[in-house]
Amino acid sequence: MAFPGSINPLEVGLRLLLSPPGSNIVVRTACCSVGVVLPVYNTFKAIERKDPDEQQRCLVYWAAYGSFTVAEMITDKFIYWFPLYYHMKFAFLVWLQLPSTNGATQLYENHLRPFLLRHQVKLDYIVGILYTEMAKFVSMHQAELKFVRRILANIVESASQIFRGSPRSNGGGGPAAIEGPAEQEQHENIDLEHED
């Protein structure tokens, strides 16, 4: 019998990861942490150290991870119900990252690179069209994008004020409230009453 003080953290982690098998919350969080959070930090370190070998390793990982994500989006409707799917995904993401297995490089060199080389001309054409269409869309919708940017800035400013604990009124330099037509009309009527 194990004593409470002698619990192995690795054993606790594995138990959380593997049980209960019907609950995917822990393993999905682990997939996000292993698949995105750790690689983002490793990429940051590689950029800051200016280490070309480490940067190359990170680029290969992101190419492999991006390809996996696209494949997962396409097949998700068919395989998400598969028992222990997220556990297998977690194991795959660990395999991609571990230097001892060099999974991302294997996937890139054996599958992704040959595919992309074979279809490079077609893909360059498609990417060119996509960039052109995105540029047209942005230029045609400048006013809407500025409006969305103002709304997001107001939301971020309001949230930061709430977290700082110092909500301000509109006269105090805080973000202006976005009002619908009914509220604007009410405020105009009140302003007219005060002028009388």
Order of alpha helices (4+ residues) and beta strands (2+ residues): alpha-alpha-alpha-alpha-alpha-alpha-alpha-alpha-alpha-alpha
